[in-house]
Each structure stands twice: as C-alpha cells, then as structure tokens.
Amino acid sequence: MPAVLITGASRGLGLEFVRQYSTEGWDVLACARTPLAAPALQSLAQQAHGRLSVHALDVADFSAIESLAHELAGRSIDLLLNVAGSMGARGAGTFEASNFADWESVFKVNTYAPMKMAQAFATHVAASAEKKIVSISTLMASMSRNTLGGFYAYRASKAALNAIMVSMAIDLGRKHDIVVGLLHPGWVSTDMGGPRAPIDAQTSVTGMRRVIATLTKERAGRFWAYDGSEVPW
C-alpha cells in the first residue's frame, strides 16, 4: 500500500486527510505537535489496524524534523503532505500594529517548515512509487486576487511558500522525478477558517485528494484549488 506523511494531523484539514487516506487503505504517518492532546487522531489510530502511526512533531523544530527523518530512514513515502500552518496573532496581519516577532513565527511554520520537510524527506519520497510532495497554500497568497488587503504575514508567508514550491518542482523533478504541487483548500470551516466558512473539511479534502491523484510532471509547480481549477498567482 502507498504511504503518506501528513503534518498538522491533529485537527482540521490534517485530521481529515488522515481519516480519508487511512480509510482508503493507505499507510499513514500522522504528525502532530502534541499527539496525546489529540483524542480524535488517537481514535483514528486505534481503528486503523496498524496502518496509522502517530508521531510527535513540531514543524517549527527543525532538529525534530531531522530526527523523524532519521527514524524513518529506509521507509518509502509516496506522498509528503505539508498541512500544518499558522495565521499568526492579530499583530501579524495589520499594517498599523505589525508584530515582526510574530511574523517570524508565521514564516517559520508556513514557509521554512515545508522547505525543511522536503529537504529531510526527499530521499524517502524518491524511493516511492508515487513520488509526490504537496503543500497546502491559500487563495490569500494570490496577488492578483487580493482585493481586501490585510493579513500581511499570512499572505506573504504563503506567497513565499508558492515561490519555493515552484522552484522545488523544477529541481526535484529533474533530480528525482518528484512531482511537487500546491493546493488551495477553499474557505473551510475549521479552527483556522472559522464557523462562517461555506465548505466543510470533508468536501475540501475529498477534492484535494482528487487533485493530488491527478498530479503529473506536466501539472507540477502549478497552483490548484480543491475543485480542480487553477489558481492565478
């Protein structure tokens, strides 16, 4: 069976990815900062008959990423899925009260961590059959679609992530035949998206999984929405 490593697996989109991939029979490596404080994730693990392993991982701790990669040495991972993300505190999103210490935290989780995860696990992915690395971005990273302003750190960190993933698609495609993709999940009703969001996590993840399944070298390095449409930069 194929294997997927998912960050941010304790709740929201990450948890729904875990649920759907484990239900489909994938081997799932679910990563969360505090697994013992994630009862829904633990429950899924108990129901998965050994196909779901839970790993403690704070993606902002790069030494922890390296340790997990070492622990999983020799294990092929068909899909590395970077879901963990942060919108930061209010000060990271306003012009008048920018808190640049919070900006650093947002960038570390949203931008640096997916890069570090890819560096740490590229050999695991290259050894697999599917050979895919995918990061969750957002429509808010699209400069041509920004008509509201605000959310400075979040928008900037995700736009930077997009740039990184495009370069990664070129470099890892050439070197390892790895397919790299970016996904916009839609405005989803999660802790981050809030209760007013019109899309539920199941619908979003079902759509994103469909897009991931159709990713090819020709479709790599492009920005796709959960419904299969292409998002403008």
MDAnalysis code that builds the backbone (N, CA, C; Angstrom):
import MDAnalysis as mda
import numpy as np

u = mda.Universe.empty(699, n_residues=233, atom_resindex=np.repeat(np.arange(233), 3), trajectory=True)
u.add_TopologyAttr("name", ["N", "CA", "C"] * 233)
u.add_TopologyAttr("resid", np.arange(1, 234))
u.add_TopologyAttr("resname", ["MET", "PRO", "ALA", "VAL", "LEU", "ILE", "THR", "GLY", "ALA", "SER", "ARG", "GLY", "LEU", "GLY", "LEU", "GLU", "PHE", "VAL", "ARG", "GLN", "TYR", "SER", "THR", "GLU", "GLY", "TRP", "ASP", "VAL", "LEU", "ALA", "CYS", "ALA", "ARG", "THR", "PRO", "LEU", "ALA", "ALA", "PRO", "ALA", "LEU", "GLN", "SER", "LEU", "ALA", "GLN", "GLN", "ALA", "HIS", "GLY", "ARG", "LEU", "SER", "VAL", "HIS", "ALA", "LEU", "ASP", "VAL", "ALA", "ASP", "PHE", "SER", "ALA", "ILE", "GLU", "SER", "LEU", "ALA", "HIS", "GLU", "LEU", "ALA", "GLY", "ARG", "SER", "ILE", "ASP", "LEU", "LEU", "LEU", "ASN", "VAL", "ALA", "GLY", "SER", "MET", "GLY", "ALA", "ARG", "GLY", "ALA", "GLY", "THR", "PHE", "GLU", "ALA", "SER", "ASN", "PHE", "ALA", "ASP", "TRP", "GLU", "SER", "VAL", "PHE", "LYS", "VAL", "ASN", "THR", "TYR", "ALA", "PRO", "MET", "LYS", "MET", "ALA", "GLN", "ALA", "PHE", "ALA", "THR", "HIS", "VAL", "ALA", "ALA", "SER", "ALA", "GLU", "LYS", "LYS", "ILE", "VAL", "SER", "ILE", "SER", "THR", "LEU", "MET", "ALA", "SER", "MET", "SER", "ARG", "ASN", "THR", "LEU", "GLY", "GLY", "PHE", "TYR", "ALA", "TYR", "ARG", "ALA", "SER", "LYS", "ALA", "ALA", "LEU", "ASN", "ALA", "ILE", "MET", "VAL", "SER", "MET", "ALA", "ILE", "ASP", "LEU", "GLY", "ARG", "LYS", "HIS", "ASP", "ILE", "VAL", "VAL", "GLY", "LEU", "LEU", "HIS", "PRO", "GLY", "TRP", "VAL", "SER", "THR", "ASP", "MET", "GLY", "GLY", "PRO", "ARG", "ALA", "PRO", "ILE", "ASP", "ALA", "GLN", "THR", "SER", "VAL", "THR", "GLY", "MET", "ARG", "ARG", "VAL", "ILE", "ALA", "THR", "LEU", "THR", "LYS", "GLU", "ARG", "ALA", "GLY", "ARG", "PHE", "TRP", "ALA", "TYR", "ASP", "GLY", "SER", "GLU", "VAL", "PRO", "TRP"])
u.atoms.positions = np.array([
    [0.827, -1.193, 0.000],
    [0.000, 0.000, 0.000],
    [0.875, 1.262, 0.000],
    [0.415, 2.333, -0.649],
    [1.190, 3.576, -0.613],
    [1.183, 4.184, 0.779],
    [2.163, 5.043, 1.024],
    [2.306, 5.683, 2.339],
    [2.262, 7.187, 2.189],
    [1.639, 7.859, 3.168],
    [1.563, 9.318, 3.180],
    [1.997, 9.818, 4.547],
    [2.819, 10.867, 4.562],
    [3.194, 11.542, 5.795],
    [2.483, 12.887, 5.805],
    [1.732, 13.151, 6.877],
    [0.895, 14.343, 6.969],
    [1.289, 15.152, 8.192],
    [1.609, 16.425, 8.012],
    [1.851, 17.306, 9.152],
    [0.554, 18.008, 9.532],
    [0.514, 18.533, 10.746],
    [-0.695, 19.210, 11.199],
    [-1.881, 18.277, 11.276],
    [-1.645, 17.033, 11.735],
    [-2.646, 15.972, 11.639],
    [-3.622, 15.914, 12.801],
    [-3.499, 16.785, 13.782],
    [-4.327, 16.661, 14.979],
    [-5.731, 17.211, 14.821],
    [-5.958, 18.069, 13.824],
    [-7.271, 18.700, 13.693],
    [-7.455, 19.237, 12.277],
    [-8.658, 19.731, 12.000],
    [-8.940, 20.409, 10.748],
    [-8.636, 19.583, 9.513],
    [-8.021, 20.231, 8.520],
    [-7.734, 19.562, 7.261],
    [-6.772, 18.393, 7.439],
    [-5.771, 18.565, 8.304],
    [-4.818, 17.485, 8.520],
    [-5.490, 16.228, 9.037],
    [-6.357, 16.386, 10.015],
    [-7.081, 15.246, 10.585],
    [-7.978, 14.601, 9.536],
    [-8.619, 15.412, 8.706],
    [-9.490, 14.856, 7.666],
    [-8.683, 14.124, 6.603],
    [-7.502, 14.629, 6.260],
    [-6.620, 13.883, 5.359],
    [-6.263, 12.526, 5.968],
    [-5.934, 12.510, 7.251],
    [-5.615, 11.258, 7.930],
    [-6.794, 10.300, 7.821],
    [-7.983, 10.783, 8.123],
    [-9.176, 9.930, 8.099],
    [-9.409, 9.345, 6.718],
    [-9.339, 10.191, 5.701],
    [-9.655, 9.702, 4.360],
    [-8.589, 8.767, 3.813],
    [-7.318, 9.107, 3.983],
    [-6.270, 8.224, 3.457],
    [-6.235, 6.885, 4.203],
    [-6.440, 6.903, 5.511],
    [-6.437, 5.638, 6.258],
    [-7.640, 4.789, 5.876],
    [-8.785, 5.430, 5.637],
    [-9.978, 4.703, 5.205],
    [-9.766, 4.049, 3.850],
    [-8.984, 4.718, 2.989],
    [-8.696, 4.182, 1.664],
    [-7.613, 3.107, 1.682],
    [-7.069, 2.807, 2.863],
    [-6.095, 1.734, 2.972],
    [-4.644, 2.152, 2.859],
    [-4.386, 3.467, 2.816],
    [-3.003, 3.927, 2.793],
    [-2.342, 3.701, 4.149],
    [-1.035, 3.546, 4.145],
    [-0.263, 3.620, 5.393],
    [-0.058, 5.098, 5.692],
    [-0.497, 5.536, 6.868],
    [-0.484, 6.950, 7.208],
    [0.476, 7.211, 8.360],
    [1.380, 8.154, 8.155],
    [2.249, 8.646, 9.214],
    [1.735, 10.031, 9.581],
    [1.046, 10.116, 10.708],
    [0.371, 11.347, 11.116],
    [1.223, 12.087, 12.130],
    [1.547, 13.342, 11.825],
    [2.433, 14.132, 12.679],
    [1.664, 15.269, 13.337],
    [1.833, 15.385, 14.655],
    [1.160, 16.432, 15.421],
    [2.088, 16.893, 16.532],
    [1.931, 18.152, 16.938],
    [2.805, 18.688, 17.990],
    [2.635, 17.923, 19.302],
    [1.399, 17.683, 19.695],
    [1.119, 17.007, 20.973],
    [0.085, 15.917, 20.736],
    [0.517, 14.755, 20.281],
    [-0.422, 13.677, 19.962],
    [-1.323, 13.268, 21.124],
    [-0.807, 13.330, 22.355],
    [-1.615, 12.913, 23.497],
    [-2.775, 13.866, 23.751],
    [-2.686, 15.075, 23.203],
    [-3.772, 16.047, 23.338],
    [-4.665, 16.065, 22.104],
    [-4.602, 15.007, 21.300],
    [-5.389, 14.908, 20.062],
    [-6.221, 13.632, 20.096],
    [-7.312, 13.619, 20.865],
    [-8.100, 12.385, 21.023],
    [-8.701, 11.879, 19.716],
    [-9.100, 12.775, 18.817],
    [-9.677, 12.320, 17.551],
    [-8.637, 11.576, 16.717],
    [-7.409, 12.071, 16.727],
    [-6.330, 11.400, 15.996],
    [-6.010, 10.047, 16.629],
    [-5.954, 10.006, 17.943],
    [-5.693, 8.742, 18.636],
    [-6.786, 7.724, 18.345],
    [-8.027, 8.193, 18.263],
    [-9.140, 7.292, 17.961],
    [-9.010, 6.705, 16.560],
    [-8.630, 7.539, 15.601],
    [-8.421, 7.037, 14.246],
    [-7.306, 5.996, 14.208],
    [-6.250, 6.242, 14.973],
    [-5.133, 5.291, 15.013],
    [-5.579, 3.942, 15.554],
    [-6.428, 3.966, 16.565],
    [-6.915, 2.721, 17.149],
    [-7.795, 1.928, 16.180],
    [-8.437, 2.626, 15.262],
    [-9.344, 1.978, 14.319],
    [-8.651, 1.533, 13.037],
    [-7.404, 1.900, 12.862],
    [-6.731, 1.719, 11.570],
    [-6.005, 0.390, 11.436],
    [-6.038, -0.444, 12.460],
    [-5.446, -1.794, 12.381],
    [-3.973, -1.764, 11.978],
    [-3.233, -0.822, 12.573],
    [-1.792, -0.767, 12.355],
    [-1.357, 0.021, 11.143],
    [-2.304, 0.549, 10.361],
    [-1.931, 1.305, 9.156],
    [-1.662, 2.770, 9.460],
    [-1.925, 3.204, 10.679],
    [-1.763, 4.613, 11.033],
    [-0.845, 4.734, 12.246],
    [0.295, 5.367, 12.036],
    [1.212, 5.620, 13.149],
    [1.236, 7.112, 13.439],
    [1.268, 7.459, 14.725],
    [1.231, 8.854, 15.153],
    [2.614, 9.256, 15.655],
    [3.085, 10.401, 15.196],
    [4.426, 10.867, 15.549],
    [4.355, 12.280, 16.094],
    [5.042, 12.514, 17.196],
    [5.119, 13.864, 17.764],
    [6.082, 14.688, 16.919],
    [5.590, 15.801, 16.367],
    [6.444, 16.646, 15.543],
    [5.927, 18.076, 15.549],
    [6.766, 18.980, 16.019],
    [6.534, 20.413, 15.884],
    [7.330, 20.856, 14.675],
    [6.654, 21.267, 13.591],
    [7.367, 21.580, 12.353],
    [8.257, 22.805, 12.489],
    [8.073, 23.586, 13.548],
    [8.951, 24.731, 13.784],
    [10.268, 24.311, 14.434],
    [10.375, 23.038, 14.815],
    [11.584, 22.492, 15.434],
    [12.314, 21.680, 14.378],
    [13.300, 22.291, 13.734],
    [13.957, 21.637, 12.606],
    [14.793, 20.428, 13.036],
    [15.303, 20.440, 14.250],
    [16.030, 19.263, 14.737],
    [15.067, 18.088, 14.900],
    [13.821, 18.365, 15.270],
    [12.825, 17.301, 15.393],
    [12.486, 16.724, 14.024],
    [12.438, 17.583, 13.009],
    [12.208, 17.097, 11.649],
    [13.330, 16.162, 11.230],
    [14.563, 16.555, 11.495],
    [15.703, 15.718, 11.143],
    [15.671, 14.391, 11.896],
    [15.274, 14.438, 13.154],
    [15.210, 13.209, 13.957],
    [14.166, 12.248, 13.406],
    [13.012, 12.783, 13.008],
    [11.974, 11.920, 12.456],
    [12.420, 11.325, 11.125],
    [13.079, 12.123, 10.298],
    [13.580, 11.609, 9.024],
    [14.580, 10.481, 9.257],
    [15.427, 10.641, 10.266],
    [16.392, 9.589, 10.605],
    [15.674, 8.345, 11.117],
    [14.657, 8.563, 11.946],
    [13.881, 7.440, 12.487],
    [13.214, 6.633, 11.375],
    [12.795, 7.338, 10.315],
    [12.094, 6.689, 9.207],
    [13.021, 6.358, 8.039],
    [14.319, 6.378, 8.266],
    [15.288, 6.067, 7.218],
    [14.994, 4.695, 6.618],
    [15.025, 4.636, 5.290],
    [14.747, 3.388, 4.601],
    [13.280, 3.172, 4.301],
    [12.434, 4.034, 4.816],
    [10.992, 3.921, 4.590],
    [10.605, 4.785, 3.389],
    [9.941, 4.203, 2.410],
    [9.487, 4.992, 1.273],
    [8.185, 5.705, 1.628],
    [8.056, 6.951, 1.181],
    [6.870, 7.764, 1.431],
    [6.371, 8.274, 0.088],
    [5.214, 7.799, -0.326],
    [4.685, 8.161, -1.639],
    [4.258, 9.615, -1.714],
    [3.721, 10.123, -0.604],
    [3.216, 11.493, -0.586],
    [3.615, 12.182, 0.709],
    [4.373, 13.250, 0.581],
    [4.671, 14.132, 1.716],
    [3.692, 15.288, 1.632],
    [2.846, 15.421, 2.649],
    [1.759, 16.394, 2.608],
    [1.928, 17.406, 3.732],
    [2.338, 18.619, 3.371],
    [2.552, 19.699, 4.335],
    [1.241, 20.443, 4.578],
    [0.601, 20.141, 5.704],
    [-0.684, 20.747, 6.030],
    [-0.555, 21.780, 7.155],
    [0.362, 21.553, 8.086],
    [0.497, 22.444, 9.243],
    [0.677, 23.891, 8.793],
    [-0.066, 24.792, 9.431],
    [0.018, 26.198, 9.062],
    [-0.395, 27.099, 10.205],
    [-0.105, 28.393, 10.062],
    [-0.427, 29.367, 11.105],
    [-0.810, 30.696, 10.468],
    [-1.870, 31.310, 10.986],
    [-2.234, 32.661, 10.553],
    [-1.590, 33.712, 11.439],
    [-1.033, 33.305, 12.566],
    [-0.390, 34.233, 13.474],
    [-1.382, 34.997, 14.318],
    [-0.866, 35.830, 15.179],
    [-1.698, 36.678, 16.020],
    [-2.166, 37.893, 15.226],
    [-3.045, 38.662, 15.792],
    [-3.619, 39.809, 15.099],
    [-2.548, 40.784, 14.614],
    [-1.499, 40.958, 15.384],
    [-0.455, 41.891, 15.012],
    [0.312, 41.514, 13.769],
    [0.223, 40.239, 13.365],
    [0.916, 39.812, 12.156],
    [0.129, 40.162, 10.903],
    [-1.126, 40.591, 11.074],
    [-1.952, 40.811, 9.909],
    [-2.329, 42.244, 9.634],
    [-1.989, 43.157, 10.523],
    [-2.398, 44.544, 10.341],
    [-1.213, 45.427, 9.954],
    [-1.498, 46.487, 9.215],
    [-0.444, 47.417, 8.832],
    [-0.007, 48.265, 10.019],
    [-0.971, 48.711, 10.821],
    [-0.682, 49.654, 11.894],
    [0.066, 49.030, 13.066],
    [-0.126, 47.744, 13.291],
    [0.434, 47.126, 14.507],
    [1.165, 45.832, 14.184],
    [2.022, 45.872, 13.196],
    [2.753, 44.664, 12.817],
    [3.704, 44.227, 13.924],
    [3.547, 42.991, 14.330],
    [4.418, 42.382, 15.324],
    [5.389, 41.475, 14.575],
    [6.599, 41.942, 14.367],
    [7.504, 41.205, 13.494],
    [8.058, 39.941, 14.139],
    [8.020, 39.863, 15.466],
    [8.368, 38.599, 16.111],
    [7.337, 37.541, 15.730],
    [6.070, 37.945, 15.659],
    [5.025, 37.013, 15.241],
    [5.155, 36.681, 13.757],
    [5.576, 37.656, 12.960],
    [5.855, 37.378, 11.546],
    [6.861, 36.227, 11.429],
    [7.911, 36.278, 12.231],
    [8.934, 35.232, 12.176],
    [8.339, 33.867, 12.473],
    [7.437, 33.803, 13.444],
    [6.790, 32.541, 13.785],
    [5.924, 32.033, 12.635],
    [5.172, 32.939, 12.021],
    [4.306, 32.565, 10.900],
    [5.141, 32.057, 9.725],
    [6.212, 32.760, 9.413],
    [7.065, 32.328, 8.302],
    [7.743, 30.989, 8.604],
    [8.112, 30.772, 9.847],
    [8.791, 29.520, 10.172],
    [7.880, 28.329, 9.931],
    [6.602, 28.473, 10.298],
    [5.652, 27.368, 10.127],
    [5.191, 27.249, 8.671],
    [4.841, 28.363, 8.046],
    [4.208, 28.319, 6.728],
    [5.188, 28.214, 5.570],
    [6.397, 28.723, 5.754],
    [7.339, 28.814, 4.639],
    [8.572, 27.941, 4.846],
    [9.261, 28.175, 5.965],
    [10.507, 27.439, 6.192],
    [10.258, 25.955, 6.446],
    [9.225, 25.637, 7.221],
    [8.994, 24.238, 7.598],
    [8.714, 23.338, 6.395],
    [7.848, 23.729, 5.441],
    [7.665, 22.860, 4.275],
    [8.947, 22.642, 3.482],
    [9.797, 23.677, 3.430],
    [11.089, 23.521, 2.765],
    [11.956, 22.519, 3.515],
    [12.006, 22.654, 4.832],
    [12.808, 21.737, 5.642],
    [12.268, 20.314, 5.552],
    [10.950, 20.159, 5.571],
    [10.362, 18.827, 5.442],
    [10.758, 18.198, 4.115],
    [10.713, 18.973, 3.046],
    [11.085, 18.447, 1.735],
    [12.553, 18.040, 1.705],
    [13.429, 18.867, 2.282],
    [14.845, 18.515, 2.331],
    [15.073, 17.233, 3.119],
    [14.388, 17.105, 4.245],
    [14.602, 15.958, 5.124],
    [14.051, 14.664, 4.544],
    [12.952, 14.764, 3.785],
    [12.263, 13.553, 3.332],
    [12.332, 13.323, 1.825],
    [13.143, 14.085, 1.106],
    [13.229, 13.923, -0.345],
    [13.669, 12.513, -0.735],
    [14.615, 11.948, 0.006],
    [15.075, 10.595, -0.348],
    [13.989, 9.554, -0.069],
    [13.196, 9.762, 0.985],
    [12.086, 8.850, 1.275],
    [11.067, 8.888, 0.139],
    [10.767, 10.108, -0.343],
    [9.787, 10.265, -1.416],
    [10.338, 9.706, -2.724],
    [11.603, 9.961, -3.001],
    [12.219, 9.489, -4.238],
    [12.233, 7.970, -4.331],
    [12.220, 7.305, -3.189],
    [12.255, 5.833, -3.162],
    [10.879, 5.208, -3.347],
    [9.843, 6.033, -3.468],
    [8.477, 5.519, -3.540],
    [7.998, 5.365, -4.980],
    [6.790, 4.851, -5.122],
    [6.193, 4.720, -6.447],
    [5.532, 6.019, -6.903],
    [4.836, 6.723, -5.977],
    [4.090, 7.929, -6.349],
    [4.995, 9.160, -6.494],
    [5.924, 9.333, -5.589],
    [6.910, 10.426, -5.645],
    [6.250, 11.805, -5.707],
    [5.510, 12.164, -4.661],
    [4.822, 13.449, -4.655],
    [5.066, 14.216, -3.352],
    [5.273, 15.517, -3.496],
    [5.347, 16.436, -2.358],
    [4.318, 17.538, -2.608],
    [3.414, 17.723, -1.658],
    [2.328, 18.687, -1.826],
    [2.228, 19.559, -0.577],
    [2.046, 20.856, -0.776],
    [1.853, 21.781, 0.336],
    [0.508, 22.484, 0.198],
    [-0.128, 22.713, 1.346],
    [-1.382, 23.457, 1.366],
    [-1.058, 24.949, 1.424],
    [-1.501, 25.661, 0.416],
    [-1.342, 27.110, 0.359],
    [-2.709, 27.745, 0.589],
    [-2.985, 28.859, -0.048],
    [-4.255, 29.549, 0.127],
    [-4.460, 30.544, -1.004],
    [-5.712, 30.792, -1.355],
    [-6.031, 31.828, -2.324],
    [-5.525, 33.186, -1.862],
    [-5.373, 33.362, -0.540],
    [-4.891, 34.627, 0.007],
    [-3.438, 34.898, -0.368],
    [-2.753, 33.895, -0.919],
    [-1.389, 34.098, -1.407],
    [-1.369, 34.645, -2.825],
    [-2.514, 34.622, -3.493],
    [-2.591, 35.099, -4.873],
    [-2.592, 36.628, -4.888],
    [-1.593, 37.218, -5.511],
    [-1.524, 38.682, -5.565],
    [-2.579, 39.267, -6.498],
    [-2.891, 38.553, -7.567],
    [-3.887, 39.071, -8.500],
    [-5.301, 38.985, -7.941],
    [-5.497, 38.164, -6.893],
    [-6.831, 38.024, -6.308],
    [-6.966, 38.764, -4.978],
    [-5.955, 39.513, -4.597],
    [-6.008, 40.251, -3.332],
    [-6.737, 41.577, -3.543],
    [-7.986, 41.622, -3.106],
    [-8.789, 42.840, -3.239],
    [-9.196, 43.413, -1.887],
    [-8.758, 42.772, -0.792],
    [-9.187, 43.185, 0.543],
    [-8.058, 43.739, 1.400],
    [-6.800, 43.414, 1.076],
    [-5.681, 43.835, 1.911],
    [-5.615, 43.038, 3.203],
    [-4.790, 43.527, 4.136],
    [-4.677, 42.882, 5.439],
    [-3.992, 41.527, 5.388],
    [-3.975, 40.849, 6.527],
    [-3.401, 39.505, 6.674],
    [-1.965, 39.463, 6.131],
    [-1.184, 40.459, 6.489],
    [0.127, 40.656, 5.868],
    [1.053, 39.450, 5.993],
    [1.264, 38.989, 7.198],
    [2.214, 37.900, 7.392],
    [1.718, 36.608, 6.755],
    [0.435, 36.332, 6.898],
    [-0.122, 35.096, 6.342],
    [-0.018, 35.097, 4.824],
    [-0.475, 36.197, 4.199],
    [-0.386, 36.281, 2.742],
    [1.066, 36.152, 2.275],
    [1.956, 36.903, 2.924],
    [3.352, 36.921, 2.492],
    [4.021, 35.561, 2.672],
    [3.744, 34.908, 3.781],
    [4.376, 33.609, 4.044],
    [3.909, 32.553, 3.053],
    [2.633, 32.603, 2.683],
    [2.117, 31.622, 1.734],
    [2.550, 31.947, 0.302],
    [2.664, 33.235, -0.031],
    [3.193, 33.601, -1.346],
    [4.643, 33.142, -1.483],
    [5.408, 33.278, -0.390],
    [6.787, 32.784, -0.391],
    [6.819, 31.270, -0.525],
    [5.895, 30.587, 0.151],
    [5.795, 29.135, 0.016],
    [5.546, 28.765, -1.448],
    [4.648, 29.490, -2.107],
    [4.366, 29.205, -3.514],
    [5.633, 29.303, -4.364],
    [6.410, 30.352, -4.141],
    [7.641, 30.529, -4.912],
    [8.619, 29.383, -4.665],
    [8.729, 28.981, -3.410],
    [9.618, 27.874, -3.061],
    [9.187, 26.585, -3.753],
    [7.890, 26.313, -3.724],
    [7.396, 25.055, -4.285],
    [7.540, 25.014, -5.806],
    [7.427, 26.160, -6.466],
    [7.638, 26.192, -7.919],
    [9.089, 25.829, -8.246],
    [10.032, 26.417, -7.515],
    [11.440, 26.063, -7.733],
    [11.696, 24.601, -7.398],
    [11.071, 24.144, -6.325],
    [11.228, 22.753, -5.918],
    [10.699, 21.801, -6.995],
    [9.593, 22.179, -7.642],
    [9.039, 21.343, -8.704],
    [10.048, 21.167, -9.832],
    [10.763, 22.239, -10.144],
    [11.770, 22.167, -11.201],
    [12.957, 21.323, -10.762],
    [13.516, 21.641, -9.595],
    [14.740, 20.981, -9.145],
    [14.531, 19.504, -8.810],
    [13.487, 19.206, -8.033],
    [13.256, 17.809, -7.643],
    [12.686, 16.989, -8.790],
    [11.992, 17.665, -9.698],
    [11.533, 16.955, -10.886],
    [12.703, 16.481, -11.736],
    [13.687, 17.356, -11.891],
    [14.875, 16.991, -12.679],
    [15.720, 15.924, -12.002],
    [15.911, 16.089, -10.702],
    [16.862, 15.230, -9.989],
    [16.272, 13.897, -9.557],
    [15.007, 13.911, -9.118],
    [14.428, 12.704, -8.512],
    [13.113, 12.257, -9.141],
    [12.651, 12.954, -10.186],
    [11.335, 12.651, -10.772],
    [10.210, 12.838, -9.759],
    [10.415, 13.717, -8.787],
    [9.380, 14.013, -7.797],
    [8.426, 15.069, -8.353],
    [7.145, 14.838, -8.163],
    [6.103, 15.775, -8.600],
    [5.710, 16.646, -7.408],
    [5.810, 17.952, -7.571],
    [5.549, 18.904, -6.487],
    [4.298, 19.713, -6.820],
    [3.396, 19.825, -5.838],
    [2.156, 20.541, -6.088],
    [1.765, 21.482, -4.959],
    [0.919, 22.453, -5.303],
    [0.375, 23.436, -4.363],
    [-1.143, 23.391, -4.433],
    [-1.792, 23.447, -3.264],
    [-3.240, 23.359, -3.234],
    [-3.870, 24.483, -2.412],
    [-4.962, 25.027, -2.951],
    [-5.831, 25.932, -2.199],
    [-7.038, 25.121, -1.736],
    [-7.262, 25.011, -0.420],
    [-8.332, 24.142, 0.072],
    [-9.718, 24.741, 0.018],
    [-9.825, 26.012, -0.365],
    [-11.092, 26.719, -0.251],
    [-11.211, 27.334, 1.133],
    [-12.289, 28.059, 1.345],
    [-12.550, 28.629, 2.668],
    [-13.297, 27.569, 3.464],
    [-12.573, 26.933, 4.379],
    [-13.075, 25.732, 5.038],
    [-13.422, 26.023, 6.501],
    [-14.494, 25.416, 6.950],
    [-14.934, 25.577, 8.339],
    [-14.069, 24.732, 9.257],
    [-12.965, 25.316, 9.710],
    [-12.057, 24.697, 10.668],
    [-11.746, 25.730, 11.737],
    [-10.870, 25.369, 12.679],
    [-10.458, 26.341, 13.688],
    [-9.838, 27.566, 13.039],
    [-9.097, 27.363, 11.947],
    [-8.465, 28.479, 11.257],
    [-9.464, 29.224, 10.385],
    [-10.307, 28.503, 9.664],
    [-11.232, 29.130, 8.738],
    [-12.426, 29.789, 9.404],
    [-12.798, 29.288, 10.582],
    [-13.906, 29.873, 11.317],
    [-15.254, 29.273, 10.929],
    [-16.268, 29.520, 11.734],
    [-17.575, 28.889, 11.528],
    [-18.363, 29.428, 10.342],
    [-17.991, 30.598, 9.818],
    [-18.729, 31.189, 8.694],
    [-18.312, 30.599, 7.352],
    [-17.245, 29.828, 7.335],
    [-16.745, 29.277, 6.076],
    [-17.785, 28.352, 5.445],
    [-17.954, 28.423, 4.120],
    [-19.024, 27.674, 3.455],
    [-18.697, 26.225, 3.103],
    [-17.431, 25.819, 3.261],
    [-17.015, 24.478, 2.843],
    [-16.616, 23.669, 4.066],
    [-17.050, 22.410, 4.141],
    [-16.623, 21.565, 5.255],
    [-15.333, 20.835, 4.888],
    [-14.655, 20.345, 5.926],
    [-13.350, 19.721, 5.717],
    [-13.445, 18.488, 4.824],
    [-14.495, 17.723, 4.959],
    [-14.638, 16.513, 4.147],
    [-14.700, 16.844, 2.657],
    [-15.482, 17.859, 2.308],
    [-15.595, 18.261, 0.903],
    [-14.262, 18.769, 0.365],
    [-13.590, 19.603, 1.150],
    [-12.307, 20.160, 0.728],
    [-11.264, 19.065, 0.512],
    [-11.135, 18.196, 1.483],
    [-10.102, 17.150, 1.400],
    [-10.419, 16.148, 0.302],
    [-11.682, 15.803, 0.132],
    [-12.048, 14.906, -0.960],
    [-11.618, 15.500, -2.303],
    [-11.863, 16.793, -2.480],
    [-11.448, 17.452, -3.713],
    [-9.942, 17.514, -3.861],
    [-9.244, 17.857, -2.784],
    [-7.787, 17.950, -2.859],
    [-7.151, 16.600, -3.133],
    [-7.697, 15.540, -2.549],
    [-7.168, 14.201, -2.820],
    [-7.340, 13.842, -4.295],
    [-8.441, 14.289, -4.873],
    [-8.671, 14.033, -6.299],
    [-7.613, 14.764, -7.133],
    [-7.308, 16.001, -6.764],
    [-6.291, 16.761, -7.485],
    [-4.920, 16.109, -7.311],
    [-4.596, 15.706, -6.077],
    [-3.303, 15.056, -5.821],
    [-3.153, 13.804, -6.671],
    [-4.216, 13.036, -6.778],
    [-4.160, 11.787, -7.543],
    [-3.873, 12.042, -9.022],
    [-4.247, 13.226, -9.519],
    [-4.053, 13.528, -10.944],
    [-2.795, 14.354, -11.203],
    [-2.009, 14.633, -10.164],
    [-0.782, 15.401, -10.368],
    [0.215, 14.605, -11.204],
    [0.743, 15.255, -12.206],
    [1.763, 14.677, -13.069],
    [2.883, 15.700, -13.233],
    [3.930, 15.325, -13.918],
    [5.020, 16.264, -14.178],
    [4.510, 17.492, -14.928],
    [3.566, 17.288, -15.831],
    [3.039, 18.397, -16.615],
    [2.201, 19.350, -15.755],
    [1.629, 18.854, -14.671],
    [0.781, 19.666, -13.801],
    [1.525, 20.126, -12.544],
    [2.780, 19.759, -12.432],
    [3.575, 20.111, -11.250],
    [3.931, 21.596, -11.265],
    [4.193, 22.147, -10.059],
    [4.623, 23.526, -9.956],
    [3.555, 24.535, -10.303],
    [2.303, 24.105, -10.285],
    [1.170, 24.992, -10.548],
    [0.260, 24.998, -9.318],
    [-0.659, 25.940, -9.286],
    [-1.448, 26.231, -8.095],
    [-2.890, 25.799, -8.365],
    [-3.321, 24.743, -7.657],
    [-4.620, 24.152, -7.918],
    [-5.565, 24.340, -6.731],
    [-6.825, 24.616, -7.019],
    [-7.854, 24.671, -5.989],
    [-8.432, 23.275, -5.759],
    [-9.098, 23.131, -4.645],
    [-9.662, 21.827, -4.273],
    [-10.669, 21.314, -5.308],
    [-11.258, 22.215, -6.088],
    [-12.243, 21.797, -7.095],
    [-11.622, 21.497, -8.457],
    [-10.293, 21.529, -8.523],
    [-9.600, 21.187, -9.769],
    [-9.300, 22.368, -10.661],
    [-9.775, 23.565, -10.314],
    [-9.474, 24.759, -11.112],
    [-8.077, 25.282, -10.760],
    [-7.467, 25.976, -11.706],
    [-6.135, 26.528, -11.467],
    [-6.257, 27.929, -10.868],
    [-5.449, 28.202, -9.850],
    [-5.486, 29.482, -9.144],
    [-4.441, 30.412, -9.745],
    [-4.792, 31.653, -10.054],
    [-3.802, 32.599, -10.595],
    [-2.826, 33.046, -9.514],
    [-1.606, 33.296, -9.905],
    [-0.597, 33.760, -8.947],
    [-0.896, 35.187, -8.501],
])
